[in-house]
Amino acid sequence: MQLTSFTDYGLRALIYLATLPQGELASISKVTEVYGVSRNHMVKIINKLGQLGYVETVRGKNGGIRLGMPANKIVLGDVVRAIEPLQIVNCSEDFCHITPACRLKGILFNARQAFLDELDNHTLSEMIDDNPPLRVLLDQSVQ
């Protein structure tokens, strides 16, 4: 299973924001620069993460973005469920004529559930806690 770039960069943006000192603001441009993604794409991602409460946006001259909740409260499975289209295959009878007898859909459902169950075991704080090389790599990416 491969995540969409939207979800991938959404998780990366959260990781970046989680490395900042509590309450510090970052700009979308900075996050864009760190990961080398288009600003327009990152604006959409941050907007969605903001709607979901994972990111807080502060408007104005000294505005920016920061985590909307503590990193240890952000469960990776919840983030993926909220922003990833999780339909692995199209099992509608209009699309696939073997749907009524298909056993593959059940297997794929179980595989998707196992994937999400594993993500549910991890929080954003686990991505950054005791991980000094991460900050170094993030800092190097903008030099």
GROMACS elastic network, one bead per residue, 0.5 to 0.9 nm:
[ bonds ]
;  ai    aj funct       b0    kb
    1    88     6  0.78912   500
    1   112     6  0.81870   500
    1   115     6  0.87560   500
    3     6     6  0.79467   500
    3     7     6  0.61593   500
    3     8     6  0.61819   500
    3    80     6  0.86439   500
    3    84     6  0.71209   500
    3    85     6  0.87772   500
    3    86     6  0.88931   500
    4     7     6  0.54105   500
    4     8     6  0.61937   500
    4     9     6  0.86430   500
    4    84     6  0.69485   500
    4    85     6  0.82392   500
    5     9     6  0.58680   500
    5    10     6  0.81099   500
    6     9     6  0.54748   500
    6    10     6  0.59450   500
    6    11     6  0.86809   500
    6    41     6  0.77414   500
    6    42     6  0.82977   500
    6    44     6  0.85918   500
    6    45     6  0.64107   500
    6    83     6  0.77657   500
    6    84     6  0.77574   500
    7    11     6  0.61456   500
    7    12     6  0.85118   500
    7    45     6  0.80391   500
    7    79     6  0.83106   500
    7    80     6  0.66277   500
    7    83     6  0.61459   500
    7    84     6  0.58883   500
    8    11     6  0.53889   500
    8    12     6  0.63141   500
    8    13     6  0.87120   500
    9    13     6  0.58989   500
    9    14     6  0.84539   500
    9    35     6  0.79800   500
    9    37     6  0.81905   500
    9    42     6  0.75909   500
    9    45     6  0.75583   500
   10    13     6  0.51268   500
   10    14     6  0.63179   500
   10    15     6  0.86876   500
   10    42     6  0.79951   500
   10    45     6  0.58690   500
   10    46     6  0.72793   500
   10    48     6  0.88926   500
   10    49     6  0.73913   500
   10    79     6  0.85699   500
   10    80     6  0.89823   500
   10    83     6  0.83771   500
   11    14     6  0.51146   500
   11    15     6  0.62243   500
   11    16     6  0.87011   500
   11    76     6  0.80372   500
   11    79     6  0.77867   500
   11    80     6  0.82809   500
   11   124     6  0.86163   500
   12    16     6  0.62082   500
   12    17     6  0.86425   500
   12    31     6  0.88569   500
   12    35     6  0.79747   500
   13    16     6  0.50887   500
   13    17     6  0.61883   500
   13    18     6  0.85280   500
   13    31     6  0.64463   500
   13    32     6  0.86392   500
   13    35     6  0.84458   500
   13    42     6  0.84561   500
   13    45     6  0.85967   500
   13    46     6  0.79727   500
   14    17     6  0.50845   500
   14    18     6  0.60028   500
   14    19     6  0.87302   500
   14    49     6  0.87696   500
   14    54     6  0.78804   500
   14    55     6  0.78154   500
   14    66     6  0.86218   500
   14    67     6  0.71356   500
   14    71     6  0.85553   500
   14   124     6  0.75216   500
   15    18     6  0.50724   500
   15    19     6  0.65045   500
   15    71     6  0.87726   500
   15   124     6  0.67084   500
   15   125     6  0.83207   500
   15   127     6  0.68720   500
   15   128     6  0.70751   500
   16    19     6  0.53695   500
   16    20     6  0.70854   500
   16    31     6  0.72438   500
   16    34     6  0.85617   500
   16   128     6  0.88852   500
   16   135     6  0.85460   500
   16   138     6  0.75714   500
   17    20     6  0.54942   500
   17    21     6  0.86944   500
   17    24     6  0.86939   500
   17    25     6  0.83242   500
   17    26     6  0.73627   500
   17    31     6  0.84074   500
   17    55     6  0.86046   500
   17    65     6  0.79953   500
   17    66     6  0.58033   500
   17    67     6  0.60335   500
   18    21     6  0.78373   500
   18    22     6  0.80817   500
   18    66     6  0.80011   500
   18    67     6  0.66546   500
   18    70     6  0.83256   500
   18    71     6  0.62102   500
   18   124     6  0.74286   500
   18   125     6  0.72277   500
   18   127     6  0.87577   500
   18   128     6  0.71022   500
   19    22     6  0.85905   500
   19   125     6  0.89893   500
   19   128     6  0.64468   500
   19   129     6  0.87921   500
   19   134     6  0.84928   500
   19   135     6  0.69448   500
   20    23     6  0.78683   500
   20    24     6  0.61921   500
   20    25     6  0.79643   500
   20    26     6  0.81929   500
   20    66     6  0.82427   500
   21    24     6  0.55817   500
   21    25     6  0.88274   500
   22    25     6  0.88219   500
   22    66     6  0.84364   500
   22    67     6  0.84621   500
   22    70     6  0.87588   500
   23    66     6  0.67097   500
   23    67     6  0.78909   500
   24    64     6  0.88658   500
   24    65     6  0.83203   500
   24    66     6  0.66398   500
   25    57     6  0.87925   500
   25    58     6  0.82546   500
   25    62     6  0.86506   500
   25    63     6  0.71304   500
   25    64     6  0.51710   500
   25    65     6  0.51998   500
   25    66     6  0.52582   500
   25    67     6  0.87952   500
   26    29     6  0.83389   500
   26    30     6  0.66400   500
   26    31     6  0.75187   500
   26    63     6  0.82747   500
   26    64     6  0.52426   500
   26    65     6  0.52348   500
   26    66     6  0.63970   500
   27    30     6  0.51531   500
   27    31     6  0.66360   500
   27    32     6  0.86299   500
   27    63     6  0.78194   500
   27    65     6  0.60128   500
   27    66     6  0.87557   500
   28    31     6  0.51562   500
   28    32     6  0.60594   500
   28    33     6  0.85369   500
   28    39     6  0.73186   500
   28    42     6  0.69771   500
   28    43     6  0.68671   500
   28    46     6  0.78230   500
   28    64     6  0.71379   500
   28    65     6  0.70790   500
   29    33     6  0.60594   500
   29    34     6  0.86152   500
   29    39     6  0.65591   500
   29    42     6  0.85266   500
   30    33     6  0.50250   500
   30    34     6  0.61707   500
   30    35     6  0.87907   500
   30   142     6  0.82361   500
   31    34     6  0.51066   500
   31    35     6  0.64151   500
   31    36     6  0.83155   500
   31    37     6  0.85284   500
   31    39     6  0.87497   500
   31    42     6  0.79012   500
   32    35     6  0.55097   500
   32    36     6  0.56174   500
   32    37     6  0.53206   500
   32    38     6  0.64367   500
   32    39     6  0.57243   500
   32    41     6  0.88240   500
   32    42     6  0.64491   500
   32    43     6  0.89859   500
   33    36     6  0.51073   500
   33    37     6  0.70915   500
   33    38     6  0.86128   500
   33    39     6  0.84977   500
   33   141     6  0.77522   500
   33   142     6  0.62862   500
   34    37     6  0.82531   500
   34   138     6  0.64296   500
   34   139     6  0.78798   500
   34   140     6  0.85481   500
   34   141     6  0.53734   500
   34   142     6  0.55079   500
   35   138     6  0.85485   500
   35   141     6  0.74756   500
   35   142     6  0.87142   500
   36    39     6  0.88494   500
   36   141     6  0.87384   500
   37    40     6  0.86032   500
   37    41     6  0.70733   500
   37    42     6  0.69819   500
   38    41     6  0.53288   500
   38    42     6  0.63946   500
   38    43     6  0.87276   500
   39    42     6  0.50575   500
   39    43     6  0.60493   500
   39    44     6  0.87203   500
   40    43     6  0.51316   500
   40    44     6  0.65134   500
   40    45     6  0.88121   500
   41    44     6  0.53433   500
   41    45     6  0.63885   500
   41    46     6  0.87932   500
   42    46     6  0.59999   500
   42    47     6  0.83360   500
   43    46     6  0.52084   500
   43    47     6  0.59932   500
   43    48     6  0.86305   500
   44    47     6  0.50502   500
   44    48     6  0.62685   500
   44    49     6  0.86624   500
   45    48     6  0.52221   500
   45    49     6  0.61851   500
   45    50     6  0.84834   500
   45    83     6  0.89532   500
   46    50     6  0.58883   500
   46    51     6  0.85240   500
   46    54     6  0.89835   500
   46    55     6  0.69813   500
   46    56     6  0.89733   500
   46    57     6  0.85012   500
   46    65     6  0.83565   500
   47    50     6  0.50158   500
   47    51     6  0.62436   500
   47    52     6  0.87331   500
   47    55     6  0.83121   500
   47    57     6  0.85063   500
   48    51     6  0.50631   500
   48    52     6  0.63442   500
   48    53     6  0.87318   500
   48    54     6  0.88530   500
   48    55     6  0.86879   500
   48    83     6  0.77670   500
   49    52     6  0.51065   500
   49    53     6  0.62713   500
   49    54     6  0.52515   500
   49    55     6  0.54424   500
   49    56     6  0.83692   500
   49    68     6  0.89366   500
   49    79     6  0.85234   500
   49    82     6  0.89666   500
   49    83     6  0.82401   500
   50    53     6  0.50342   500
   50    54     6  0.57995   500
   50    56     6  0.56674   500
   50    57     6  0.67420   500
   50    65     6  0.89611   500
   50    67     6  0.89393   500
   50    68     6  0.75645   500
   51    54     6  0.77890   500
   51    55     6  0.79222   500
   51    56     6  0.87906   500
   52    55     6  0.76284   500
   52    79     6  0.87537   500
   52    82     6  0.78078   500
   53    56     6  0.67286   500
   53    67     6  0.83832   500
   53    68     6  0.55387   500
   53    69     6  0.72926   500
   54    66     6  0.86914   500
   54    67     6  0.59043   500
   54    69     6  0.61198   500
   54    70     6  0.88826   500
   54    74     6  0.73909   500
   54    79     6  0.82905   500
   55    65     6  0.66367   500
   55    66     6  0.56742   500
   55    69     6  0.74171   500
   56    64     6  0.84261   500
   56    65     6  0.56568   500
   56    66     6  0.53941   500
   56    67     6  0.57542   500
   56    69     6  0.82577   500
   57    63     6  0.74182   500
   57    64     6  0.58844   500
   57    66     6  0.67269   500
   57    67     6  0.86855   500
   57    68     6  0.82329   500
   58    62     6  0.80340   500
   58    64     6  0.51650   500
   58    65     6  0.61063   500
   58    66     6  0.83498   500
   59    62     6  0.74516   500
   59    64     6  0.65845   500
   59    65     6  0.87730   500
   60    64     6  0.80770   500
   61    64     6  0.87498   500
   65    68     6  0.86720   500
   66    69     6  0.88602   500
   67    70     6  0.69441   500
   67    71     6  0.74813   500
   68    71     6  0.88578   500
   69    72     6  0.84125   500
   69    73     6  0.67452   500
   69    74     6  0.72811   500
   70    73     6  0.54216   500
   70    74     6  0.69223   500
   70   124     6  0.87680   500
   70   125     6  0.82167   500
   71    74     6  0.52942   500
   71    75     6  0.83756   500
   71   123     6  0.68975   500
   71   124     6  0.50679   500
   71   126     6  0.84300   500
   72    75     6  0.75143   500
   72   122     6  0.89379   500
   72   123     6  0.55827   500
   72   124     6  0.60133   500
   72   126     6  0.76174   500
   73   123     6  0.67384   500
   73   124     6  0.76434   500
   73   125     6  0.81285   500
   74    77     6  0.87605   500
   74    78     6  0.74914   500
   74    79     6  0.74245   500
   74   122     6  0.85993   500
   74   123     6  0.54087   500
   74   124     6  0.55535   500
   74   125     6  0.77760   500
   75    78     6  0.53731   500
   75    79     6  0.65677   500
   75    80     6  0.89355   500
   75   119     6  0.74004   500
   75   120     6  0.59358   500
   75   121     6  0.75606   500
   75   122     6  0.59470   500
   75   124     6  0.64026   500
   76    79     6  0.51581   500
   76    80     6  0.62705   500
   76    81     6  0.86151   500
   76   116     6  0.85719   500
   76   119     6  0.53087   500
   76   120     6  0.60097   500
   76   121     6  0.79531   500
   76   122     6  0.59672   500
   76   123     6  0.55326   500
   76   124     6  0.64614   500
   77    80     6  0.51815   500
   77    81     6  0.60749   500
   77    82     6  0.85425   500
   77   115     6  0.86109   500
   77   116     6  0.54252   500
   77   117     6  0.71242   500
   77   118     6  0.76401   500
   77   121     6  0.78440   500
   77   122     6  0.76966   500
   77   123     6  0.84421   500
   78    81     6  0.51364   500
   78    82     6  0.61250   500
   78    83     6  0.88059   500
   78   116     6  0.84721   500
   78   119     6  0.81547   500
   78   120     6  0.70168   500
   79    82     6  0.51649   500
   79    83     6  0.63650   500
   79    84     6  0.81749   500
   80    83     6  0.54206   500
   80    84     6  0.53000   500
   80    85     6  0.86327   500
   80    86     6  0.85818   500
   80   116     6  0.80090   500
   80   119     6  0.83547   500
   81    84     6  0.57088   500
   81    85     6  0.77043   500
   81    86     6  0.72534   500
   81   116     6  0.79256   500
   82    85     6  0.83954   500
   83    86     6  0.88880   500
   84    87     6  0.89017   500
   85    88     6  0.83086   500
   86    89     6  0.89835   500
   86   112     6  0.78394   500
   87    90     6  0.69912   500
   87   109     6  0.88233   500
   87   112     6  0.88574   500
   88   105     6  0.89145   500
   88   108     6  0.72420   500
   88   109     6  0.81763   500
   88   112     6  0.79292   500
   89   105     6  0.77480   500
   89   108     6  0.82600   500
   90    93     6  0.87941   500
   90    95     6  0.67616   500
   90    96     6  0.75167   500
   91    94     6  0.83203   500
   91    95     6  0.67433   500
   91    96     6  0.61520   500
   91    97     6  0.88320   500
   91    98     6  0.87208   500
   91    99     6  0.58866   500
   91   102     6  0.88775   500
   91   105     6  0.71381   500
   92    95     6  0.53614   500
   92    96     6  0.62010   500
   92    97     6  0.83096   500
   92    99     6  0.68465   500
   93    96     6  0.51313   500
   93    97     6  0.54916   500
   93    98     6  0.74950   500
   93    99     6  0.57587   500
   93   100     6  0.75662   500
   94    97     6  0.69884   500
   95    99     6  0.86637   500
   96    99     6  0.57812   500
   97   100     6  0.75898   500
   97   101     6  0.89632   500
   98   101     6  0.56088   500
   98   102     6  0.56962   500
   99   103     6  0.83584   500
   99   105     6  0.80899   500
  100   103     6  0.88797   500
  102   105     6  0.64121   500
  102   106     6  0.81257   500
  103   106     6  0.56615   500
  103   107     6  0.67865   500
  103   108     6  0.89898   500
  104   107     6  0.51270   500
  104   108     6  0.61343   500
  104   109     6  0.85130   500
  105   108     6  0.51100   500
  105   109     6  0.60231   500
  105   110     6  0.86259   500
  106   109     6  0.50048   500
  106   110     6  0.62259   500
  106   111     6  0.85985   500
  107   110     6  0.51652   500
  107   111     6  0.61834   500
  107   112     6  0.86431   500
  108   112     6  0.60746   500
  108   113     6  0.84700   500
  109   112     6  0.51658   500
  109   113     6  0.61461   500
  109   114     6  0.86778   500
  110   114     6  0.61504   500
  110   115     6  0.86180   500
  111   114     6  0.51075   500
  111   115     6  0.62687   500
  111   116     6  0.87463   500
  112   115     6  0.50669   500
  112   116     6  0.63014   500
  112   117     6  0.85507   500
  113   116     6  0.51027   500
  113   117     6  0.59351   500
  113   118     6  0.85893   500
  114   118     6  0.62485   500
  114   119     6  0.87215   500
  115   118     6  0.53815   500
  115   119     6  0.65196   500
  115   120     6  0.88142   500
  116   120     6  0.60969   500
  116   121     6  0.88510   500
  117   120     6  0.50049   500
  117   121     6  0.67641   500
  118   121     6  0.53651   500
  118   122     6  0.74123   500
  119   122     6  0.55568   500
  119   123     6  0.81112   500
  120   123     6  0.76233   500
  122   125     6  0.82983   500
  122   126     6  0.66148   500
  122   127     6  0.84529   500
  123   126     6  0.55281   500
  123   127     6  0.73111   500
  124   127     6  0.53832   500
  124   128     6  0.71688   500
  124   129     6  0.89503   500
  125   128     6  0.54104   500
  125   129     6  0.57894   500
  126   129     6  0.54321   500
  126   130     6  0.83183   500
  126   131     6  0.88419   500
  127   130     6  0.86479   500
  127   131     6  0.74856   500
  127   134     6  0.88276   500
  128   131     6  0.53280   500
  128   132     6  0.79399   500
  128   134     6  0.71555   500
  128   135     6  0.84369   500
  129   132     6  0.81787   500
  130   133     6  0.89789   500
  131   134     6  0.56765   500
  131   135     6  0.75398   500
  132   135     6  0.56131   500
  132   136     6  0.67028   500
  132   137     6  0.89486   500
  133   136     6  0.50561   500
  133   137     6  0.61428   500
  133   138     6  0.85910   500
  134   137     6  0.51545   500
  134   138     6  0.61373   500
  134   139     6  0.85558   500
  135   138     6  0.50577   500
  135   139     6  0.60461   500
  135   140     6  0.85024   500
  136   139     6  0.51400   500
  136   140     6  0.60818   500
  136   141     6  0.86577   500
  137   140     6  0.50367   500
  137   141     6  0.61917   500
  138   141     6  0.52943   500
  138   142     6  0.72577   500
  139   142     6  0.59123   500
  139   143     6  0.71147   500
  140   143     6  0.53848   500
